[in-house]
Amino acid sequence: MKLDVADVAFHQRLGRLIERLDNRQFWNALIDLLRGAVQFDNWVSMVFSPTLKPRLIAASPSDAACDTLFEGYLNNVYLLDPYYQFSLGQISPGVYRLDEVAPDQFRETEYFRRYFSVNVLEDEVQFLAPLPGGETVSLSLGSRRHISAADVGTLYLYGTWILPLMRRAVRPTDGQPDRNDRVAAEVEWRARFEHALHERASTRLTAREVEVSLMILAGHSTKNIARLLGISPATAKVHRGNLYRKLDISSQAALFGLFVENVRQAP
């Protein structure tokens, strides 16, 4: 059997990766291996939980401005992350492209403009591996450019053995918050946000209008909201119009401003 230099280098990196499976250098070794196969500009590994904030395991170095934005992400803005929302469902271990999991108008949202385009950049692929207890370990690869079909194909191929290793590499204490940290369950946050909307509204919002507000923030178009809620596009448009009128706003950007304000006031 004939091996070229590239094959030898790959197996050397794979060997280093397996050697580090039980220590914190695993993630750096995994990134070293992936950089030899595909192009990406940044990375982060986290554990998504249905009740707690995402727990950071490891990430690529970043400047202070990006660190501040990422702190904002971990302080409840993550609730608008399409990968986080996707992880809450019944998913299979796999490699998922951004366009597979994001709402149809995600790239037009304030979340995309203020957080995603700065922290992740232009495109993203994630390895997602469900864990016991409803949590999911994630490895995100961000890129300044569209990730090519060839690179995605390579990641799909590598995912067959990377995903089981990721599950093995996560330890119970990885990214666990300090016992004195105050973490918020999604249900609690939604209650706070709903309360903030009702406080702002000129007349009481309906439950459907609150639901529509969250879908707008996530990046769903009126047409997509109608499809997901099983209502007509005209009815969805009425709900959106009533929401904006009661809150005295005129855009998704203004609604996002209310969202961020509520996050900052969260206990």
Phi, psi and omega in degrees: 000130183263129178243135174266176185300322180298320178299315181298315180298319179299313182291331175293316178294322179296320178298317178296323179297312182294324177299328184263013185302328184258017175220173189289350177281356180304315186292322176294322178293323178295317179295321177301319179293315183292325179295337176282354185239325184222166180259130172203163188249336178207167182206156174206142176243131182219166170248120175274138180230145178287347184236343183240165172300154174303143180254119181286129176260306182200159181201162176289153179299147179214167180277176185297323181297317179293324178298320179295317178295321181291327174298321176296322177301313182290341180267056172087342176295338176305338181298342177264358180290121182298329178290321176298311180300320179296322183294341181284345180273185177276092185250158175262151174303136182181179176253124188236128176279154181304315184293344178282331188247341186275148174300165189293334178245030182303319183289353178260002183276159173294328176301316179297315184291317188272330185244303186299311185293343178265313183280315184260327178098248189251319185221163185208144170230139178233139164274125179236124181231110178301144179243165174300147178086009176088001178273167180219129174271135185236139168237113182260133174244117181256150184220147176285347182228169177299130179284125188292157177299325179295317179293320178297320178299320178296318180295322175302315181296313180293331183300334182300330178245340177291318183300314176297324178293321178300317179297321180292327187282339181284125177258157182304332183267357182300117176069009181295136179292152174302148184299339179270351178294145179256110181252152186244130172288150180301321181298319180295318180297316180301322179295319179295317182294319178298319178298318180297321178296316180296324178294326182279328188293144178288326172226159188299135176281146173279162177301323179293323179293323176295317178299317179296324180299319179292325179290324176296315179300324181287339178110019178277134175287166177301319179298318181289322176301316179299316181296314184290328181268353179071036179235171180282153176304326179295319178293319178298321179294323177295316179300317180296315180296318178296320179300310181296320181295315182292329180270354182058048176231169182225008184204164175296327180298319179293321177296320177296324177300320176296320179301309182296319178300318179293321178299316182294333181269356182296144181290000000 
